[in-house]
Amino acid sequence: MLGLDPGTAMVVLFFVLLALRVPVAFALGLSSLWAMWEIGFGLDLVGDLLASGIAKFSLLAIPFFILAGALMGTVGIAERMIRFFRVLVGDLPGGMGVVGTVVCLFWGAVSGSGPASVAAIGPLIIRGMEEDGYPRPFAAALVCTGAALSIVIPPSIGLVIYGVIAETSIAELFIAAIIPGLVMGLLMIATLPFAGKARHAAARAASGGGLAALAPKPYAGLSYPARLGRAFFDAFWGLLTPVVILGGIYAGVFTPTEAAIVATVYALFVGLVIYRSLTVKTLYTALVEASASSAVVMLVVTFASLFGWVVTVDDLVGKYSGALLAMSDNQWVILAVIMVVVLIAGMFMDAITIMFIALPIFLPVVRELGWDPVWFGVALMVNLAIGLFTPPVGINLFVAANITRMSLEKIALGAIPFLITSLVGLAIIAAFPEISHVLLQFMQ
């Protein structure tokens, strides 16, 4: 193909197929099969490569975390969590915007998937923010941004995949991602004043008392302490979810992969025994939703193993990583180039595909320069999170447009302030690796 070596031609063919709107998984598979044929290996190895690429114990965490998130979205945990934080925030500046940010961070520890988080908590947060005076596009953009942090806040499906590819401790990645995730959340809150203060202030004044006047109906007429107590009691089991999942991992009770199964059992327990809101119909719906989402992810993972094998055999790793190292003697320049490449790729591809394509090239550079792979993984995940709400293919934007019936362009414009502050956050996390090491050092 145009005189290119098979590996490079495979990458070109992959992007051509994407441009023709071929699904990502099949674009990976078809371009890989063509390259294998060109190299002369034939197709005899395909079955073994597919099986070895998917038969990894750590990857079991993906479908179970997706199922746990789907179950928790159907049993009412999201609604109770939003009610609690809405009552807790009261008339604090930012109101429902702060609530939306905090709930997104909490839900990130439940779902692990950005698009799933938008679908689960988006309608409730957007409606609440509108009641509190926020413009609808800005509210939708906040949900897109906060839900994107689901791949940063542990337990994260993205971190699981990165750990598998980079052969790095997934538990350490989870611990290292907590503070960077909180930093990104604080920057989201710092973005709230850009929502349009005049409209927000007017709506709060018209409501006769700000967010407190918008207290959820179950707590109407109660004093603040009574509302807070009732809301905390209702949301207790949802608030306990991150404690159960992450506490068990950090205490050494179970591994991150086993934590996914624990999260699923916990969701079933809460839905069946505590809230009694899980019916046969809702269970079936959650299983179908989780199966469909898991199938898409795992199909990409499966065909990406073929793609990665060609990358290795044709020595694309050596060619491109060598070219990257030759660009400059300055490590910061190389890091900036990597981050810009990932950021641009995130505008067009999903995070999982980017990791399988780019990490075989970037990881040798990381090792050659002596960078900490845990810190690099966290910085990479923040970068990929930004891609989830960056046009033209930011998947969170599409999900939000679907649930709000707004145009993608309006939501994308509303996301600009969050994009700017998120890029600031990425720069901070990339420039100061110690942010990712704080908890790791504390727990050692």
C-alpha positions as CSV (number, residue, x, y, z in Angstrom):
1,M,0.0,0.0,0.0
2,L,1.7,3.2,-1.3
3,G,5.1,1.6,-0.7
4,L,4.5,1.6,3.1
5,D,5.6,-1.3,5.3
6,P,2.7,-3.5,6.4
7,G,2.6,-2.2,10.0
8,T,2.3,1.5,8.9
9,A,-0.1,0.6,6.1
10,M,-2.2,-1.2,8.7
11,V,-2.5,2.0,10.7
12,V,-3.4,4.0,7.6
13,L,-6.0,1.4,6.6
14,F,-7.5,1.5,10.1
15,F,-8.1,5.2,9.9
16,V,-9.5,4.9,6.4
17,L,-12.0,2.3,7.7
18,L,-12.9,4.6,10.6
19,A,-13.5,7.4,8.1
20,L,-15.9,5.1,6.2
21,R,-17.8,4.6,9.5
22,V,-16.8,0.9,9.9
23,P,-17.2,0.0,13.6
24,V,-14.0,0.4,15.6
25,A,-13.7,-3.3,16.5
26,F,-14.1,-4.4,12.8
27,A,-11.7,-1.7,11.6
28,L,-9.1,-3.1,14.0
29,G,-9.7,-6.6,12.9
30,L,-9.8,-6.0,9.1
31,S,-6.7,-3.9,9.1
32,S,-4.8,-6.4,11.2
33,L,-5.8,-9.4,9.1
34,W,-4.7,-7.5,6.0
35,A,-1.3,-6.7,7.6
36,M,-0.8,-10.3,8.7
37,W,-1.5,-11.5,5.2
38,E,1.0,-9.0,3.8
39,I,3.7,-9.9,6.2
40,G,3.3,-13.6,5.1
41,F,2.0,-15.2,8.3
42,G,-1.3,-16.0,6.8
43,L,-4.3,-16.4,9.0
44,D,-3.3,-19.6,10.9
45,L,-2.4,-17.7,14.0
46,V,-5.6,-15.6,14.2
47,G,-7.5,-18.0,16.5
48,D,-4.7,-18.4,19.0
49,L,-4.0,-14.7,19.1
50,L,-7.6,-13.8,19.7
51,A,-7.9,-16.4,22.5
52,S,-4.7,-15.3,24.2
53,G,-5.6,-11.6,23.9
54,I,-8.9,-12.0,25.7
55,A,-8.1,-14.8,28.1
56,K,-6.7,-12.6,30.9
57,F,-8.1,-12.8,34.4
58,S,-7.8,-9.0,35.0
59,L,-10.2,-8.4,32.0
60,L,-13.0,-10.1,33.9
61,A,-13.3,-6.8,35.9
62,I,-14.7,-5.0,32.8
63,P,-18.1,-6.8,32.3
64,F,-18.7,-7.1,36.1
65,F,-18.0,-3.4,36.8
66,I,-20.3,-2.5,33.8
67,L,-23.0,-4.8,35.3
68,A,-22.6,-3.4,38.7
69,G,-23.0,0.2,37.3
70,A,-26.1,-0.9,35.4
71,L,-27.7,-2.5,38.4
72,M,-27.0,0.5,40.7
73,G,-28.6,2.8,38.1
74,T,-31.8,0.8,38.1
75,V,-32.3,0.2,41.8
76,G,-32.5,3.9,42.7
77,I,-29.0,4.5,44.2
78,A,-28.4,7.5,41.8
79,E,-31.6,9.3,42.7
80,R,-31.1,8.9,46.5
81,M,-27.5,10.0,46.2
82,I,-28.5,13.2,44.4
83,R,-31.2,13.9,46.9
84,F,-28.6,13.7,49.8
85,F,-26.0,16.0,48.2
86,R,-28.8,18.4,47.2
87,V,-29.9,18.7,50.8
88,L,-26.3,18.8,52.1
89,V,-25.2,21.6,49.8
90,G,-28.3,23.8,50.7
91,D,-27.6,27.4,49.8
92,L,-23.9,27.1,49.3
93,P,-22.6,29.1,46.3
94,G,-22.8,27.0,43.1
95,G,-25.8,25.1,44.4
96,M,-26.8,22.2,42.2
97,G,-23.6,22.6,40.1
98,V,-21.6,21.5,43.2
99,V,-24.1,18.7,43.7
100,G,-23.7,17.5,40.1
101,T,-20.0,17.6,40.4
102,V,-19.8,15.6,43.6
103,V,-22.4,13.1,42.4
104,C,-20.4,12.6,39.2
105,L,-17.3,11.8,41.3
106,F,-19.2,9.4,43.5
107,W,-20.8,7.7,40.6
108,G,-17.4,7.3,39.0
109,A,-16.6,4.9,41.8
110,V,-19.7,3.0,40.9
111,S,-19.8,2.9,37.1
112,G,-16.3,3.1,35.7
113,S,-17.7,4.1,32.4
114,G,-18.3,7.6,31.1
115,P,-21.2,7.1,28.7
116,A,-23.0,4.9,31.2
117,S,-22.6,7.6,33.9
118,V,-24.1,10.2,31.6
119,A,-27.1,8.0,31.0
120,A,-27.6,7.0,34.6
121,I,-27.3,10.3,36.4
122,G,-27.5,12.9,33.6
123,P,-31.3,13.4,33.5
124,L,-31.6,14.0,37.3
125,I,-28.6,16.3,37.5
126,I,-29.5,18.3,34.5
127,R,-33.1,18.8,35.7
128,G,-31.9,19.9,39.1
129,M,-29.4,22.3,37.7
130,E,-32.0,23.9,35.4
131,E,-34.3,24.4,38.5
132,D,-31.4,26.1,40.2
133,G,-31.0,28.5,37.3
134,Y,-28.1,27.0,35.2
135,P,-28.4,27.1,31.4
136,R,-29.4,23.7,30.0
137,P,-26.3,23.3,27.7
138,F,-24.0,24.1,30.6
139,A,-25.7,21.6,32.8
140,A,-25.4,18.9,30.2
141,A,-21.8,19.8,29.7
142,L,-21.1,19.5,33.4
143,V,-22.5,16.0,33.4
144,C,-20.4,15.1,30.3
145,T,-17.3,16.4,32.0
146,G,-18.0,14.8,35.4
147,A,-19.0,11.5,33.9
148,A,-15.8,11.4,31.9
149,L,-13.9,11.3,35.2
150,S,-15.4,7.8,35.6
151,I,-12.4,6.5,33.8
152,V,-10.1,8.3,36.2
153,I,-11.9,7.8,39.6
154,P,-11.3,4.2,40.7
155,P,-12.5,1.5,40.1
156,S,-11.9,2.5,36.5
157,I,-12.3,0.2,33.5
158,G,-9.7,2.3,31.7
159,L,-7.2,1.8,34.5
160,V,-7.9,-1.9,34.4
161,I,-7.0,-2.1,30.7
162,Y,-4.0,0.2,31.2
163,G,-2.7,-2.1,34.0
164,V,-3.1,-5.2,31.8
165,I,-1.3,-3.6,28.8
166,A,1.5,-2.0,30.9
167,E,1.7,-4.9,33.3
168,T,1.4,-2.5,36.2
169,S,-0.4,-3.1,39.5
170,I,-4.1,-2.2,39.0
171,A,-4.4,-1.6,42.8
172,E,-1.6,1.0,42.7
173,L,-3.2,2.7,39.7
174,F,-6.5,2.9,41.6
175,I,-4.8,4.5,44.6
176,A,-2.8,6.9,42.5
177,A,-5.9,8.1,40.6
178,I,-7.9,9.2,43.7
179,I,-6.3,12.6,44.3
180,P,-5.9,13.6,40.6
181,G,-9.6,12.7,40.2
182,L,-10.4,15.0,43.1
183,V,-8.3,17.8,41.6
184,M,-10.2,17.6,38.4
185,G,-13.5,17.7,40.4
186,L,-12.3,20.9,42.2
187,L,-11.5,22.5,38.9
188,M,-15.0,21.6,37.7
189,I,-16.4,23.5,40.7
190,A,-14.1,26.4,39.9
191,T,-15.7,26.5,36.4
192,L,-19.3,27.0,37.8
193,P,-19.1,30.8,37.9
194,F,-18.8,30.8,34.1
195,A,-22.3,29.4,33.7
196,G,-23.8,32.9,33.4
197,K,-24.1,34.5,36.8
198,A,-27.0,36.9,36.0
199,R,-29.4,34.2,35.0
200,H,-28.3,31.9,37.9
201,A,-28.7,34.7,40.5
202,A,-32.1,35.8,39.2
203,A,-33.4,32.2,39.3
204,R,-32.2,31.7,42.8
205,A,-33.8,34.9,43.9
206,A,-37.1,34.1,42.2
207,S,-37.1,30.7,43.9
208,G,-37.3,32.4,47.3
209,G,-34.4,30.9,49.1
210,G,-32.1,29.3,46.7
211,L,-31.5,25.6,46.6
212,A,-33.0,25.0,50.0
213,A,-36.4,25.9,48.5
214,L,-35.8,23.2,45.9
215,A,-35.5,20.4,48.4
216,P,-36.7,17.1,47.1
217,K,-40.4,16.4,47.8
218,P,-39.9,13.6,50.3
219,Y,-38.2,16.1,52.6
220,A,-40.5,19.1,52.0
221,G,-41.5,20.9,55.2
222,L,-38.8,19.4,57.4
223,S,-36.1,21.4,59.1
224,Y,-32.6,21.3,57.6
225,P,-31.2,18.8,60.2
226,A,-34.2,16.5,59.7
227,R,-33.9,16.7,55.9
228,L,-30.2,16.0,56.1
229,G,-30.7,13.0,58.4
230,R,-33.5,11.5,56.3
231,A,-31.6,12.1,53.0
232,F,-28.4,10.5,54.5
233,F,-30.4,7.5,55.7
234,D,-32.0,7.0,52.3
235,A,-28.6,7.4,50.5
236,F,-26.5,5.5,53.0
237,W,-26.1,2.3,51.0
238,G,-25.2,4.2,47.8
239,L,-22.7,6.3,49.7
240,L,-21.2,3.1,51.2
241,T,-20.5,1.7,47.7
242,P,-17.1,3.3,47.2
243,V,-16.1,2.3,50.7
244,V,-17.0,-1.3,50.1
245,I,-15.3,-1.6,46.7
246,L,-12.2,0.5,47.3
247,G,-11.8,-0.3,51.0
248,G,-11.8,-4.0,50.2
249,I,-9.1,-3.5,47.5
250,Y,-6.8,-1.3,49.6
251,A,-7.3,-3.5,52.7
252,G,-6.2,-6.6,50.7
253,V,-9.5,-8.4,51.1
254,F,-9.9,-8.9,47.4
255,T,-8.2,-8.0,44.1
256,P,-9.5,-5.3,41.7
257,T,-10.9,-8.1,39.5
258,E,-12.7,-9.7,42.4
259,A,-13.9,-6.3,43.5
260,A,-16.0,-6.1,40.3
261,I,-17.8,-9.3,41.3
262,V,-18.2,-7.9,44.9
263,A,-19.7,-4.7,43.5
264,T,-22.2,-6.7,41.4
265,V,-23.3,-8.8,44.4
266,Y,-23.5,-5.7,46.5
267,A,-25.8,-4.0,43.9
268,L,-28.0,-7.1,43.9
269,F,-28.1,-7.1,47.7
270,V,-29.1,-3.4,47.9
271,G,-31.7,-3.7,45.2
272,L,-33.3,-6.9,46.5
273,V,-33.0,-6.7,50.3
274,I,-32.5,-3.0,51.2
275,Y,-34.5,-0.9,48.6
276,R,-36.5,-3.8,47.3
277,S,-36.7,-2.0,43.9
278,L,-35.0,-4.7,41.8
279,T,-37.7,-6.7,39.9
280,V,-37.3,-9.4,37.3
281,K,-38.0,-6.8,34.7
282,T,-35.3,-4.3,35.9
283,L,-32.8,-7.1,36.4
284,Y,-33.4,-8.3,32.9
285,T,-33.0,-4.7,31.6
286,A,-29.7,-4.3,33.5
287,L,-28.4,-7.6,32.2
288,V,-29.2,-6.8,28.6
289,E,-27.7,-3.3,28.9
290,A,-24.5,-4.6,30.6
291,S,-24.2,-7.4,28.1
292,A,-24.4,-5.1,25.1
293,S,-21.9,-2.6,26.6
294,S,-19.5,-5.4,27.6
295,A,-19.7,-7.0,24.2
296,V,-18.7,-3.8,22.5
297,V,-15.7,-3.3,24.8
298,M,-14.5,-6.9,24.8
299,L,-14.9,-7.1,21.0
300,V,-12.5,-4.1,20.7
301,V,-10.1,-5.7,23.2
302,T,-10.2,-8.9,21.2
303,F,-9.4,-7.5,17.8
304,A,-6.9,-5.0,19.4
305,S,-4.8,-8.0,20.4
306,L,-4.3,-8.8,16.6
307,F,-3.5,-5.1,16.0
308,G,-1.0,-5.1,18.8
309,W,0.6,-8.3,17.6
310,V,1.3,-6.8,14.1
311,V,2.6,-3.6,15.8
312,T,5.2,-5.8,17.7
313,V,6.1,-8.1,14.8
314,D,6.6,-5.4,12.3
315,D,8.6,-3.4,14.9
316,L,6.4,-0.3,14.7
317,V,7.2,0.1,18.4
318,G,10.9,0.4,17.7
319,K,10.4,2.7,14.7
320,Y,7.9,5.2,16.2
321,S,9.2,5.1,19.8
322,G,12.7,5.8,18.4
323,A,11.4,8.6,16.3
324,L,9.7,10.1,19.4
325,L,12.8,9.9,21.5
326,A,14.8,11.5,18.7
327,M,12.5,14.5,18.6
328,S,14.1,16.3,21.5
329,D,16.5,15.8,24.5
330,N,13.9,17.5,26.7
331,Q,11.6,15.1,28.5
332,W,8.9,17.8,28.9
333,V,8.8,18.3,25.1
334,I,8.4,14.5,24.6
335,L,5.7,14.4,27.3
336,A,3.9,17.3,25.7
337,V,4.0,15.6,22.3
338,I,2.5,12.4,23.7
339,M,-0.2,14.3,25.5
340,V,-1.2,16.3,22.4
341,V,-1.2,13.1,20.3
342,V,-3.5,11.4,22.8
343,L,-5.7,14.5,23.1
344,I,-6.2,14.7,19.3
345,A,-6.8,10.9,19.1
346,G,-9.4,11.3,21.9
347,M,-11.4,13.6,19.7
348,F,-12.0,10.8,17.2
349,M,-11.6,7.4,19.0
350,D,-12.7,5.8,22.2
351,A,-10.2,5.5,25.1
352,I,-9.8,1.7,24.9
353,T,-8.9,1.8,21.2
354,I,-6.4,4.6,21.8
355,M,-4.7,2.6,24.6
356,F,-4.3,-0.5,22.5
357,I,-2.9,1.4,19.5
358,A,-0.7,4.0,21.3
359,L,0.6,2.3,24.4
360,P,2.8,-0.3,22.7
361,I,4.6,2.8,21.2
362,F,4.5,5.1,24.2
363,L,5.4,2.6,27.0
364,P,9.0,1.9,25.7
365,V,9.5,5.7,25.7
366,V,8.2,5.8,29.3
367,R,10.6,3.1,30.4
368,E,13.6,4.6,28.4
369,L,13.1,8.0,30.1
370,G,12.6,6.4,33.6
371,W,9.1,7.7,34.1
372,D,6.8,6.1,36.7
373,P,4.3,4.0,34.7
374,V,1.7,4.5,37.4
375,W,1.9,8.3,37.2
376,F,1.9,8.1,33.4
377,G,-1.2,5.9,33.5
378,V,-3.1,8.3,35.6
379,A,-2.1,11.3,33.4
380,L,-3.0,9.3,30.3
381,M,-6.4,8.5,31.8
382,V,-7.1,12.2,32.6
383,N,-6.2,13.0,29.0
384,L,-8.5,10.3,27.6
385,A,-11.3,11.5,29.9
386,I,-11.0,15.0,28.3
387,G,-11.5,13.2,24.9
388,L,-14.9,11.9,26.0
389,F,-16.4,15.3,26.0
390,T,-14.3,16.9,23.2
391,P,-16.0,17.2,19.7
392,P,-16.3,16.0,17.1
393,V,-16.6,12.4,18.4
394,G,-16.8,12.9,22.2
395,I,-19.1,10.0,23.0
396,N,-20.4,11.7,26.2
397,L,-21.7,14.6,24.1
398,F,-23.7,12.2,21.9
399,V,-25.2,10.5,25.0
400,A,-26.1,13.8,26.6
401,A,-27.6,15.1,23.3
402,N,-29.7,12.0,23.2
403,I,-31.1,12.3,26.7
404,T,-31.7,16.1,26.5
405,R,-32.9,16.3,22.9
406,M,-30.5,19.2,22.4
407,S,-28.1,19.6,19.5
408,L,-24.5,18.3,20.0
409,E,-23.3,21.8,19.0
410,K,-25.1,23.5,21.9
411,I,-23.7,21.1,24.4
412,A,-20.2,21.3,22.9
413,L,-20.3,25.1,23.3
414,G,-21.4,24.7,26.9
415,A,-18.4,22.3,27.5
416,I,-15.8,24.9,26.4
417,P,-15.3,26.3,30.0
418,F,-14.9,22.7,31.3
419,L,-12.5,21.9,28.5
420,I,-10.3,24.8,29.4
421,T,-10.1,24.0,33.1
422,S,-9.7,20.3,32.4
423,L,-6.6,21.1,30.3
424,V,-5.3,23.1,33.2
425,G,-5.8,20.1,35.4
426,L,-4.1,17.8,32.9
427,A,-1.1,20.1,32.9
428,I,-0.9,20.2,36.7
429,I,-1.1,16.4,37.0
430,A,1.4,15.9,34.2
431,A,3.8,18.5,35.6
432,F,3.6,17.3,39.2
433,P,3.9,13.5,39.4
434,E,3.9,13.7,43.2
435,I,0.1,14.4,43.1
436,S,-0.3,10.8,42.1
437,H,2.1,9.5,44.7
438,V,0.7,11.1,47.8
439,L,-1.7,8.2,48.8
440,L,0.7,5.5,47.5
441,Q,3.4,6.9,49.9
442,F,1.0,7.2,52.7
443,M,-0.2,3.6,52.4
444,Q,3.3,2.1,52.2
